[in-house]
Amino acid sequence: MTALDTPPLPDDDRDTELESPPPASRRPLVLAAVAGFVLGICVVGLLWGLSGQRAGANVDAAAACAAFARAGHIPDTTGGVDAAQFTRMSDDSVHRVTGATELAKAAATFDGEYQPLAKSLDAVNKMVLSSRFDNRDQQAAVVQVEQLCARG
């Protein structure tokens, strides 16, 4: 039997072969899954990054208040006390006030809510570094820092 002698297939078989759909492509499904995964990662990363900045500001402000509290008493010579009696604070106290100032500035950079704390600590730091404890505005800044830190 040759190829020409082969009997033709019935019409029913030919119709079913032509009507069967080609296998469906999985490419759109895979692309949708990958796009959803990437979008989900981006959203989670964004939320994580934004929450970390705020939390970091809170931690820095709390650390600034703790460092300021450990600095100890800041002399006040505005009320008629002899200024020569208080020439300077101990080095560790000066470093703690300076550190508190830097931490408050870091907190204020990420959250403007801490700007008053940073400004007040900056004024106190200038007073401490100059060893001039007779400036009424800078002494008022000491009270403001204490009040801001007490609020938490």
DSSP file (Angstrom, degrees, kcal/mol; ACC not computed):
  #  RESIDUE AA STRUCTURE BP1 BP2  ACC     N-H-->O    O-->H-N    N-H-->O    O-->H-N    TCO  KAPPA ALPHA  PHI   PSI    X-CA   Y-CA   Z-CA
    1    1 A M              0   0    0      0, 0.0     2,-0.2     0, 0.0     5,-0.0   0.000 360.0 360.0 360.0 132.6    0.0    0.0    0.0
    2    2 A T    >>  -     0   0    0      1,-0.1     3,-0.5     4,-0.0     4,-0.5  -0.470 360.0 -95.4-102.4 176.6    1.3    3.4   -0.9
    3    3 A A  G >4 S+     0   0    0      1,-0.3     3,-0.7     2,-0.2    -1,-0.1   0.818 125.9  53.9 -64.1 -29.1    0.5    6.8    0.4
    4    4 A L  G 34 S+     0   0    0      1,-0.2    -1,-0.3     3,-0.0     0, 0.0   0.778 104.0  55.6 -75.5 -24.9   -2.0    7.2   -2.4
    5    5 A D  G <4 S+     0   0    0     -3,-0.5    -1,-0.2     2,-0.1    -2,-0.2   0.524  79.3 116.1 -84.9  -4.7   -3.7    4.0   -1.5
    6    6 A T  S << S-     0   0    0     -3,-0.7    -3,-0.0    -4,-0.5    -4,-0.0  -0.430  72.6-116.7 -66.6 132.6   -4.4    5.1    2.1
    7    7 A P        -     0   0    0      0, 0.0    -1,-0.1     0, 0.0    -2,-0.1  -0.445  32.9-106.5 -70.6 143.8   -8.0    5.3    2.8
    8    8 A P        -     0   0    0      0, 0.0     3,-0.1     0, 0.0    -3,-0.0  -0.341  34.5-108.4 -68.1 150.8   -9.2    8.8    3.7
    9    9 A L        -     0   0    0      1,-0.1     5,-0.0     2,-0.1     0, 0.0  -0.453  42.0 -95.2 -74.6 150.1  -10.2    9.6    7.3
   10   10 A P    >>  -     0   0    0      0, 0.0     4,-1.3     0, 0.0     3,-0.6  -0.306  31.3-116.5 -63.7 153.8  -13.8   10.0    8.1
   11   11 A D  H 3> S+     0   0    0      1,-0.2     4,-2.0     2,-0.2     5,-0.2   0.795 111.0  63.8 -62.5 -29.9  -15.1   13.6    8.1
   12   12 A D  H 3> S+     0   0    0      1,-0.2     4,-1.8     2,-0.2    -1,-0.2   0.895 101.5  49.4 -64.2 -39.9  -15.9   13.4   11.8
   13   13 A D  H <> S+     0   0    0     -3,-0.6     4,-1.8     1,-0.2    -1,-0.2   0.891 109.9  51.1 -68.1 -38.1  -12.3   12.9   12.8
   14   14 A R  H  X S+     0   0    0     -4,-1.3     4,-1.8     1,-0.2    -1,-0.2   0.894 108.9  51.2 -66.3 -39.0  -11.1   15.9   10.7
   15   15 A D  H  X S+     0   0    0     -4,-2.0     4,-1.8     1,-0.2    -1,-0.2   0.891 110.0  48.5 -66.3 -40.1  -13.7   18.2   12.2
   16   16 A T  H  X S+     0   0    0     -4,-1.8     4,-1.1     1,-0.2    -1,-0.2   0.867 109.9  52.4 -71.0 -33.3  -12.8   17.4   15.8
   17   17 A E  H  < S+     0   0    0     -4,-1.8    -1,-0.2     1,-0.2    -2,-0.2   0.884 112.7  44.6 -68.1 -36.3   -9.1   17.8   15.1
   18   18 A L  H  < S+     0   0    0     -4,-1.8    -2,-0.2     1,-0.2    -1,-0.2   0.803 111.9  52.2 -76.8 -29.7   -9.7   21.3   13.6
   19   19 A E  H  < S+     0   0    0     -4,-1.8    -1,-0.2    -5,-0.2    -2,-0.2   0.683  80.8 103.7 -83.3 -19.0  -12.1   22.4   16.3
   20   20 A S  S  < S-     0   0    0     -4,-1.1    -4,-0.0    -5,-0.1    -3,-0.0  -0.483  75.5-122.7 -68.5 129.2   -9.9   21.6   19.3
   21   21 A P        -     0   0    0      0, 0.0     3,-0.1     0, 0.0    -1,-0.1  -0.339  26.9-103.9 -71.3 152.3   -8.4   24.8   20.7
   22   22 A P        -     0   0    0      0, 0.0     3,-0.1     0, 0.0     0, 0.0  -0.347  53.5 -78.6 -68.8 157.8   -4.6   25.2   20.9
   23   23 A P        -     0   0    0      0, 0.0     2,-0.1     0, 0.0     0, 0.0  -0.319  55.2-107.8 -59.9 139.0   -3.1   24.8   24.4
   24   24 A A        -     0   0    0     -3,-0.1     2,-0.3     1,-0.1     0, 0.0  -0.410  29.9-119.6 -71.0 141.3   -3.6   28.0   26.5
   25   25 A S        -     0   0    0      1,-0.1     4,-0.3    -2,-0.1    -1,-0.1  -0.617  13.4-158.2 -81.4 138.0   -0.4   30.1   27.1
   26   26 A R     >  +     0   0    0     -2,-0.3     4,-2.5     1,-0.2     5,-0.2   0.421  69.3  99.4 -93.6   0.1    0.5   30.6   30.8
   27   27 A R  H  > S+     0   0    0      1,-0.2     4,-2.7     2,-0.2     5,-0.2   0.909  80.7  48.4 -57.5 -48.0    2.6   33.7   30.0
   28   28 A P  H  > S+     0   0    0      0, 0.0     4,-2.2     0, 0.0    -1,-0.2   0.892 112.8  49.7 -61.4 -37.3   -0.2   36.3   31.1
   29   29 A L  H  > S+     0   0    0     -4,-0.3     4,-2.1     2,-0.2    -2,-0.2   0.916 112.6  46.0 -66.8 -43.2   -0.7   34.4   34.3
   30   30 A V  H  X S+     0   0    0     -4,-2.5     4,-2.5     2,-0.2     5,-0.2   0.916 112.9  50.3 -65.5 -43.7    3.0   34.3   35.1
   31   31 A L  H  X S+     0   0    0     -4,-2.7     4,-2.5    -5,-0.2    -2,-0.2   0.899 110.5  49.8 -62.5 -40.3    3.4   38.0   34.3
   32   32 A A  H  X S+     0   0    0     -4,-2.2     4,-2.4    -5,-0.2    -1,-0.2   0.903 111.5  48.9 -64.4 -41.2    0.4   38.9   36.5
   33   33 A A  H  X S+     0   0    0     -4,-2.1     4,-2.2     2,-0.2    -2,-0.2   0.917 112.8  46.7 -65.2 -43.3    1.9   36.9   39.4
   34   34 A V  H  X S+     0   0    0     -4,-2.5     4,-2.5     2,-0.2     5,-0.2   0.919 112.6  49.9 -64.8 -43.9    5.3   38.5   39.0
   35   35 A A  H  X S+     0   0    0     -4,-2.5     4,-2.5     1,-0.2    -2,-0.2   0.906 111.4  49.1 -62.5 -41.9    3.8   42.0   38.8
   36   36 A G  H  X S+     0   0    0     -4,-2.4     4,-2.3     2,-0.2    -1,-0.2   0.890 111.2  49.9 -63.6 -40.0    1.7   41.4   41.9
   37   37 A F  H  X S+     0   0    0     -4,-2.2     4,-2.3     2,-0.2    -2,-0.2   0.930 112.3  46.3 -63.9 -46.1    4.7   40.1   43.8
   38   38 A V  H  X S+     0   0    0     -4,-2.5     4,-2.2     2,-0.2    -2,-0.2   0.912 113.1  49.6 -64.2 -43.3    6.9   43.1   42.8
   39   39 A L  H  X S+     0   0    0     -4,-2.5     4,-2.2     1,-0.2    -1,-0.2   0.909 110.6  50.4 -62.8 -42.3    4.1   45.5   43.7
   40   40 A G  H  X S+     0   0    0     -4,-2.3     4,-2.4     2,-0.2     5,-0.2   0.909 109.7  50.2 -62.3 -42.8    3.6   43.8   47.1
   41   41 A I  H  X S+     0   0    0     -4,-2.3     4,-2.6     1,-0.2    -1,-0.2   0.912 110.5  50.7 -61.4 -42.9    7.3   44.0   47.9
   42   42 A C  H  X S+     0   0    0     -4,-2.2     4,-2.4     2,-0.2    -2,-0.2   0.916 111.4  47.2 -63.0 -43.7    7.3   47.7   47.0
   43   43 A V  H  X S+     0   0    0     -4,-2.2     4,-2.5     2,-0.2     5,-0.2   0.928 113.8  47.1 -65.2 -45.6    4.4   48.5   49.2
   44   44 A V  H  X S+     0   0    0     -4,-2.4     4,-2.4     1,-0.2    -2,-0.2   0.913 113.1  49.5 -63.0 -42.3    5.8   46.6   52.2
   45   45 A G  H  X S+     0   0    0     -4,-2.6     4,-2.5    -5,-0.2    -2,-0.2   0.899 111.2  49.3 -63.3 -41.3    9.2   48.2   51.7
   46   46 A L  H  X S+     0   0    0     -4,-2.4     4,-2.4     2,-0.2     5,-0.2   0.935 113.3  45.7 -63.8 -47.3    7.6   51.7   51.6
   47   47 A L  H  X S+     0   0    0     -4,-2.5     4,-2.2     1,-0.2    -2,-0.2   0.895 113.6  49.8 -64.1 -39.5    5.5   51.1   54.7
   48   48 A W  H  X S+     0   0    0     -4,-2.4     4,-1.8    -5,-0.2    -2,-0.2   0.923 111.8  48.2 -64.9 -44.3    8.5   49.7   56.5
   49   49 A G  H  X S+     0   0    0     -4,-2.5     4,-1.3     1,-0.2    -2,-0.2   0.905 112.9  47.4 -63.6 -42.5   10.7   52.5   55.6
   50   50 A L  H  X S+     0   0    0     -4,-2.4     4,-1.3     1,-0.2    -1,-0.2   0.883 111.9  49.3 -69.2 -37.7    8.2   55.2   56.6
   51   51 A S  H  X S+     0   0    0     -4,-2.2     4,-2.0    -5,-0.2    -1,-0.2   0.849 107.2  56.5 -70.2 -31.8    7.4   53.6   60.0
   52   52 A G  H  X S+     0   0    0     -4,-1.8     4,-2.3    -5,-0.2    -1,-0.2   0.846 102.8  54.3 -68.4 -33.5   11.1   53.2   60.8
   53   53 A Q  H  X S+     0   0    0     -4,-1.3     4,-1.9     2,-0.2    -1,-0.2   0.930 110.5  44.7 -67.0 -44.9   11.8   57.0   60.4
   54   54 A R  H  X S+     0   0    0     -4,-1.3     4,-2.0     1,-0.2    -2,-0.2   0.927 114.5  48.8 -65.2 -44.3    9.1   58.0   62.8
   55   55 A A  H  X S+     0   0    0     -4,-2.0     4,-2.2     1,-0.2    -1,-0.2   0.888 109.4  53.4 -64.1 -37.4   10.2   55.3   65.3
   56   56 A G  H  X S+     0   0    0     -4,-2.3     4,-2.5     1,-0.2    -1,-0.2   0.879 106.8  52.0 -64.1 -37.9   13.8   56.5   65.0
   57   57 A A  H  X S+     0   0    0     -4,-1.9     4,-2.5     2,-0.2    -1,-0.2   0.907 109.4  49.7 -65.0 -41.8   12.8   60.1   65.7
   58   58 A N  H  X S+     0   0    0     -4,-2.0     4,-2.3     1,-0.2    -2,-0.2   0.920 112.3  47.4 -62.0 -43.5   11.0   58.9   68.9
   59   59 A V  H  X S+     0   0    0     -4,-2.2     4,-2.3     2,-0.2    -2,-0.2   0.909 112.1  49.6 -66.2 -42.3   13.9   56.9   70.1
   60   60 A D  H  X S+     0   0    0     -4,-2.5     4,-2.3     2,-0.2    -2,-0.2   0.906 111.4  49.0 -63.7 -41.8   16.4   59.8   69.4
   61   61 A A  H  X S+     0   0    0     -4,-2.5     4,-2.2     2,-0.2    -2,-0.2   0.911 111.8  48.6 -65.1 -41.5   14.2   62.3   71.3
   62   62 A A  H  X S+     0   0    0     -4,-2.3     4,-2.2     1,-0.2    -1,-0.2   0.901 111.9  49.3 -64.8 -39.7   13.9   59.9   74.2
   63   63 A A  H  X S+     0   0    0     -4,-2.3     4,-2.6     2,-0.2    -2,-0.2   0.868 108.6  53.9 -67.1 -35.7   17.7   59.4   74.2
   64   64 A A  H  X S+     0   0    0     -4,-2.3     4,-2.4     2,-0.2    -2,-0.2   0.924 110.0  46.8 -63.0 -44.0   18.2   63.2   74.0
   65   65 A C  H  X S+     0   0    0     -4,-2.2     4,-2.3     2,-0.2    -2,-0.2   0.890 112.3  50.2 -65.1 -39.0   16.1   63.7   77.1
   66   66 A A  H  X S+     0   0    0     -4,-2.2     4,-2.0     2,-0.2    -2,-0.2   0.917 111.6  47.6 -66.4 -41.9   17.9   60.8   79.0
   67   67 A A  H  X S+     0   0    0     -4,-2.6     4,-0.8     2,-0.2    -2,-0.2   0.899 111.7  50.7 -65.3 -39.9   21.3   62.3   78.1
   68   68 A F  H >< S+     0   0    0     -4,-2.4     3,-0.6     1,-0.2     4,-0.5   0.911 109.6  50.4 -63.5 -41.9   20.2   65.7   79.2
   69   69 A A  H >< S+     0   0    0     -4,-2.3     3,-1.0     1,-0.2    -1,-0.2   0.882 108.7  52.1 -64.0 -37.9   18.9   64.3   82.5
   70   70 A R  H 3< S+     0   0    0     -4,-2.0    -1,-0.2     1,-0.2    -2,-0.2   0.655  92.1  76.2 -73.7 -14.2   22.2   62.5   83.2
   71   71 A A  T << S-     0   0    0     -4,-0.8    -1,-0.2    -3,-0.6    -2,-0.2   0.762  94.8-147.5 -67.3 -22.5   24.1   65.8   82.6
   72   72 A G    <   -     0   0    0     -3,-1.0    -1,-0.2    -4,-0.5     2,-0.2  -0.408  42.7  -7.4  89.2-166.9   23.0   66.9   86.0
   73   73 A H        -     0   0    0     -2,-0.1    20,-0.0    -3,-0.1    -4,-0.0  -0.419  58.1-146.8 -70.5 134.1   22.2   70.3   87.4
   74   74 A I        -     0   0    0     -2,-0.2    -2,-0.1    15,-0.1    -1,-0.1  -0.911  26.8-118.5-101.2 121.7   22.9   73.2   85.1
   75   75 A P        -     0   0    0      0, 0.0     2,-0.5     0, 0.0    14,-0.0  -0.180  20.6-154.7 -61.4 150.2   23.9   76.3   87.2
   76   76 A D        +     0   0    0      1,-0.1     3,-0.2    58,-0.1    58,-0.2  -0.962  20.9 168.0-128.3 113.0   21.8   79.5   87.1
   77   77 A T    >   +     0   0    0     56,-2.4     3,-0.6    -2,-0.5    57,-0.2   0.122  53.4  97.7-109.6  19.8   23.6   82.7   87.9
   78   78 A T  T 3  S+     0   0    0     55,-0.4    -1,-0.2     1,-0.2    56,-0.1   0.715  70.8  67.8 -79.5 -20.0   20.8   85.1   86.7
   79   79 A G  T 3  S-     0   0    0     -3,-0.2    -1,-0.2     1,-0.1     3,-0.1   0.011 127.9 -78.2 -93.9  29.6   19.4   85.6   90.2
   80   80 A G  S <  S+     0   0    0     -3,-0.6     2,-0.2     1,-0.3    -2,-0.1   0.501  84.4 143.4  92.5   3.9   22.3   87.6   91.7
   81   81 A V        -     0   0    0     -5,-0.1    -1,-0.3     1,-0.1     2,-0.3  -0.541  65.2 -95.0 -75.0 144.2   24.6   84.6   92.4
   82   82 A D    >   -     0   0    0     -2,-0.2     3,-1.4     1,-0.2     4,-0.4  -0.435  28.8-149.0 -63.6 120.8   28.2   85.4   91.8
   83   83 A A  G >  S+     0   0    0     -2,-0.3     3,-1.0     1,-0.3    -1,-0.2   0.779  94.5  64.3 -64.0 -27.1   29.1   84.3   88.2
   84   84 A A  G 3  S+     0   0    0      1,-0.2     3,-0.3     3,-0.0    -1,-0.3   0.721  88.3  70.4 -69.4 -19.7   32.6   83.5   89.2
   85   85 A Q  G <  S+     0   0    0     -3,-1.4     2,-0.6     1,-0.3    -1,-0.2   0.812 103.5  42.4 -66.9 -29.4   31.2   80.7   91.5
   86   86 A F    <   +     0   0    0     -3,-1.0    47,-0.3    -4,-0.4    -1,-0.3  -0.831  63.6 155.5-120.2  91.2   30.3   78.7   88.5
   87   87 A T        -     0   0    0     -2,-0.6     2,-0.3     1,-0.3    -1,-0.2   0.843  67.0 -20.5 -87.1 -34.2   33.0   78.8   85.9
   88   88 A R        -     0   0    0     44,-0.0    -1,-0.3    45,-0.0     2,-0.2  -0.987  58.8-112.7-166.5 163.0   32.3   75.5   84.1
   89   89 A M        -     0   0    0     39,-0.3   -15,-0.1    -2,-0.3     5,-0.0  -0.525  51.6 -80.8 -94.2 167.3   30.5   72.2   84.3
   90   90 A S     >  -     0   0    0     -2,-0.2     4,-2.2   -19,-0.2     3,-0.2  -0.302  41.0-114.0 -66.5 155.1   32.3   68.9   84.4
   91   91 A D  H  > S+     0   0    0      1,-0.2     4,-2.5     2,-0.2     5,-0.2   0.885 115.2  52.9 -59.7 -41.2   33.5   67.5   81.0
   92   92 A D  H  > S+     0   0    0      1,-0.2     4,-1.8     2,-0.2    -1,-0.2   0.871 109.4  49.8 -65.6 -34.4   31.2   64.5   81.1
   93   93 A S  H  > S+     0   0    0     -3,-0.2     4,-2.2     2,-0.2    -1,-0.2   0.905 110.3  50.0 -68.2 -40.9   28.2   66.8   81.7
   94   94 A V  H  X S+     0   0    0     -4,-2.2     4,-2.4     1,-0.2    -2,-0.2   0.919 111.0  49.6 -62.6 -42.8   29.2   69.1   78.8
   95   95 A H  H  X S+     0   0    0     -4,-2.5     4,-2.7     1,-0.2    -1,-0.2   0.873 109.4  52.0 -64.7 -36.6   29.5   66.0   76.6
   96   96 A R  H  X S+     0   0    0     -4,-1.8     4,-2.6     2,-0.2    -1,-0.2   0.907 110.1  47.7 -67.9 -40.6   26.1   64.8   77.6
   97   97 A V  H  X S+     0   0    0     -4,-2.2     4,-2.1     2,-0.2    -2,-0.2   0.918 113.7  48.1 -65.0 -42.0   24.4   68.1   76.8
   98   98 A T  H  X S+     0   0    0     -4,-2.4     4,-2.1     2,-0.2    -2,-0.2   0.917 112.8  48.2 -63.9 -42.9   26.2   68.2   73.5
   99   99 A G  H  X S+     0   0    0     -4,-2.7     4,-2.4     1,-0.2    -2,-0.2   0.897 110.0  52.1 -63.8 -40.5   25.1   64.6   72.7
  100  100 A A  H  X S+     0   0    0     -4,-2.6     4,-2.3     1,-0.2    -1,-0.2   0.892 108.5  52.2 -62.3 -38.9   21.6   65.4   73.7
  101  101 A T  H  X S+     0   0    0     -4,-2.1     4,-2.1     2,-0.2    -2,-0.2   0.929 110.2  47.0 -62.8 -45.6   21.6   68.4   71.4
  102  102 A E  H  X S+     0   0    0     -4,-2.1     4,-2.0     1,-0.2    -2,-0.2   0.890 112.1  50.0 -65.5 -39.6   22.8   66.2   68.4
  103  103 A L  H  X S+     0   0    0     -4,-2.4     4,-2.2     2,-0.2    -1,-0.2   0.899 110.4  50.2 -65.6 -39.4   20.2   63.5   69.2
  104  104 A A  H  X S+     0   0    0     -4,-2.3     4,-2.5     2,-0.2    14,-0.3   0.883 109.3  51.7 -66.4 -37.4   17.4   66.1   69.3
  105  105 A K  H  X S+     0   0    0     -4,-2.1     4,-1.6     2,-0.2    -1,-0.2   0.896 109.2  50.6 -64.7 -39.0   18.6   67.6   66.0
  106  106 A A  H  X S+     0   0    0     -4,-2.0     4,-1.2     2,-0.2    -2,-0.2   0.911 111.2  48.1 -64.4 -41.9   18.5   64.1   64.5
  107  107 A A  H  X S+     0   0    0     -4,-2.2     4,-2.0     1,-0.2     3,-0.4   0.911 110.9  50.9 -64.1 -42.0   14.9   63.6   65.8
  108  108 A A  H  < S+     0   0    0     -4,-2.5    -1,-0.2     6,-0.3    -2,-0.2   0.790 101.9  62.4 -67.9 -27.2   13.8   67.0   64.4
  109  109 A T  H  < S+     0   0    0     -4,-1.6    -1,-0.2     1,-0.2    -2,-0.2   0.898 114.6  32.1 -63.6 -40.0   15.3   66.1   61.0
  110  110 A F  H  < S+     0   0    0     -4,-1.2     2,-0.4    -3,-0.4    -2,-0.2   0.730 132.4  28.0 -89.9 -24.4   12.8   63.2   60.6
  111  111 A D    ><  -     0   0    0     -4,-2.0     3,-2.0    -5,-0.2    -1,-0.3  -0.917  62.0-154.5-144.3 112.6    9.9   64.7   62.6
  112  112 A G  G >  S+     0   0    0     -2,-0.4     3,-1.8     1,-0.3    -4,-0.1   0.638  87.2  81.5 -61.1 -14.9    9.3   68.4   62.9
  113  113 A E  G 3  S+     0   0    0      1,-0.3    -1,-0.3    -6,-0.1     4,-0.2   0.773  90.3  52.9 -60.8 -25.7    7.4   67.8   66.1
  114  114 A Y  G <> S+     0   0    0     -3,-2.0     4,-2.2    -7,-0.2    -6,-0.3   0.306  77.9 101.0 -95.0   8.7   10.8   67.7   67.8
  115  115 A Q  H <> S+     0   0    0     -3,-1.8     4,-2.6     1,-0.2     5,-0.2   0.911  79.3  52.3 -61.3 -44.3   12.0   71.0   66.5
  116  116 A P  H  > S+     0   0    0      0, 0.0     4,-2.4     0, 0.0    -1,-0.2   0.897 110.1  49.7 -60.1 -38.1   11.3   72.9   69.7
  117  117 A L  H  > S+     0   0    0     -4,-0.2     4,-2.5     2,-0.2     5,-0.2   0.923 111.5  48.5 -64.3 -43.7   13.3   70.4   71.7
  118  118 A A  H  X S+     0   0    0     -4,-2.2     4,-1.9   -14,-0.3    -1,-0.2   0.915 113.1  47.1 -64.0 -43.2   16.2   70.7   69.3
  119  119 A K  H  X S+     0   0    0     -4,-2.6     4,-2.0     2,-0.2    -1,-0.2   0.916 113.8  47.5 -65.7 -43.0   16.2   74.5   69.4
  120  120 A S  H  X S+     0   0    0     -4,-2.4     4,-2.3    -5,-0.2    -2,-0.2   0.921 112.6  48.2 -65.9 -43.6   16.0   74.6   73.2
  121  121 A L  H  X S+     0   0    0     -4,-2.5     4,-2.7     1,-0.2    -1,-0.2   0.847 108.3  55.9 -66.0 -32.3   18.8   72.1   73.6
  122  122 A D  H  X S+     0   0    0     -4,-1.9     4,-2.2    -5,-0.2    -1,-0.2   0.918 108.1  47.8 -64.5 -42.3   20.9   74.0   71.1
  123  123 A A  H  X S+     0   0    0     -4,-2.0     4,-1.8     2,-0.2    -2,-0.2   0.916 113.4  47.7 -63.6 -42.7   20.5   77.2   73.3
  124  124 A V  H  X S+     0   0    0     -4,-2.3     4,-2.6     1,-0.2    -2,-0.2   0.912 110.0  53.1 -63.9 -41.8   21.4   75.2   76.4
  125  125 A N  H  X S+     0   0    0     -4,-2.7     4,-2.8     1,-0.2     5,-0.2   0.904 107.2  51.1 -61.5 -42.2   24.4   73.7   74.7
  126  126 A K  H  X S+     0   0    0     -4,-2.2     4,-1.8     1,-0.2    -1,-0.2   0.899 111.6  48.3 -61.6 -40.0   25.7   77.1   73.7
  127  127 A M  H  X>S+     0   0    0     -4,-1.8     5,-1.3     2,-0.2     4,-1.1   0.925 112.9  47.0 -65.5 -44.6   25.4   78.3   77.2
  128  128 A V  H  <5S+     0   0    0     -4,-2.6     3,-0.4     1,-0.2   -39,-0.3   0.908 112.0  49.8 -66.1 -42.2   27.1   75.2   78.6
  129  129 A L  H  <5S+     0   0    0     -4,-2.8    -1,-0.2     1,-0.2    -2,-0.2   0.845 114.5  44.4 -67.0 -32.3   30.0   75.4   76.1
  130  130 A S  H  <5S-     0   0    0     -4,-1.8    -1,-0.2    -5,-0.2    -2,-0.2   0.625 100.8-136.1 -84.6 -12.8   30.5   79.1   76.9
  131  131 A S  T  <5 +     0   0    0     -4,-1.1     2,-0.7    -3,-0.4    -3,-0.2   0.794  61.9 132.8  58.3  30.3   30.3   78.6   80.6
  132  132 A R      < +     0   0    0     -5,-1.3     3,-0.4    -6,-0.2    -1,-0.2  -0.917  25.1 169.6-110.4 102.7   28.1   81.7   80.9
  133  133 A F        +     0   0    0     -2,-0.7   -56,-2.4   -47,-0.3   -55,-0.4   0.095  57.4  84.2-102.1  20.5   25.1   80.7   83.0
  134  134 A D        +     0   0    0    -57,-0.2     2,-0.6   -58,-0.2    -1,-0.2   0.270  56.3 111.3-107.9  10.7   23.7   84.3   83.4
  135  135 A N     >  -     0   0    0     -3,-0.4     4,-2.1     1,-0.2     5,-0.2  -0.772  53.9-157.1 -88.9 118.2   21.7   84.5   80.2
  136  136 A R  H  > S+     0   0    0     -2,-0.6     4,-2.2     1,-0.2    -1,-0.2   0.869  90.9  52.5 -65.1 -38.0   18.0   84.6   81.0
  137  137 A D  H  > S+     0   0    0      1,-0.2     4,-1.4     2,-0.2    -1,-0.2   0.910 111.9  45.6 -65.2 -41.2   16.9   83.4   77.5
  138  138 A Q  H  > S+     0   0    0      2,-0.2     4,-1.2     1,-0.2    -1,-0.2   0.846 111.3  52.2 -72.0 -32.8   19.2   80.4   77.7
  139  139 A Q  H  X S+     0   0    0     -4,-2.1     4,-1.6     1,-0.2    -2,-0.2   0.875 106.9  53.6 -67.7 -35.9   18.1   79.6   81.3
  140  140 A A  H  X S+     0   0    0     -4,-2.2     4,-2.2     1,-0.2    -2,-0.2   0.844 103.4  57.8 -64.7 -31.9   14.5   79.7   80.0
  141  141 A A  H  X S+     0   0    0     -4,-1.4     4,-2.6     2,-0.2    -1,-0.2   0.853 101.0  56.0 -65.8 -34.0   15.6   77.1   77.4
  142  142 A V  H  X S+     0   0    0     -4,-1.2     4,-2.2     2,-0.2    -1,-0.2   0.938 109.1  46.1 -61.3 -46.0   16.7   74.8   80.2
  143  143 A V  H  X S+     0   0    0     -4,-1.6     4,-2.3     1,-0.2    -2,-0.2   0.901 111.8  51.6 -63.7 -40.8   13.2   75.0   81.7
  144  144 A Q  H  X S+     0   0    0     -4,-2.2     4,-2.9     2,-0.2     5,-0.2   0.904 108.6  50.6 -64.7 -40.8   11.6   74.4   78.3
  145  145 A V  H  X S+     0   0    0     -4,-2.6     4,-2.6     1,-0.2     5,-0.2   0.927 110.4  50.1 -61.1 -44.1   13.8   71.3   77.7
  146  146 A E  H  X S+     0   0    0     -4,-2.2     4,-1.7     1,-0.2    -2,-0.2   0.902 113.0  46.5 -61.5 -40.5   12.8   70.0   81.1
  147  147 A Q  H  X S+     0   0    0     -4,-2.3     4,-1.4     2,-0.2    -2,-0.2   0.921 113.0  48.4 -68.2 -44.0    9.1   70.6   80.3
  148  148 A L  H  X S+     0   0    0     -4,-2.9     4,-0.8     1,-0.2    -2,-0.2   0.898 113.2  47.8 -63.6 -40.1    9.3   69.0   76.8
  149  149 A C  H  < S+     0   0    0     -4,-2.6     3,-0.3    -5,-0.2    -1,-0.2   0.839 106.6  57.3 -71.0 -31.6   11.1   66.0   78.1
  150  150 A A  H  < S+     0   0    0     -4,-1.7    -1,-0.2    -5,-0.2    -2,-0.2   0.822 101.2  57.5 -67.9 -29.5    8.6   65.6   80.9
  151  151 A R  H  <        0   0    0     -4,-1.4    -1,-0.2    -3,-0.2    -2,-0.2   0.788 360.0 360.0 -70.3 -26.9    5.8   65.3   78.3
  152  152 A G     <        0   0    0     -4,-0.8    -3,-0.1    -3,-0.3    -2,-0.1   0.450 360.0 360.0  92.4 360.0    7.5   62.4   76.7
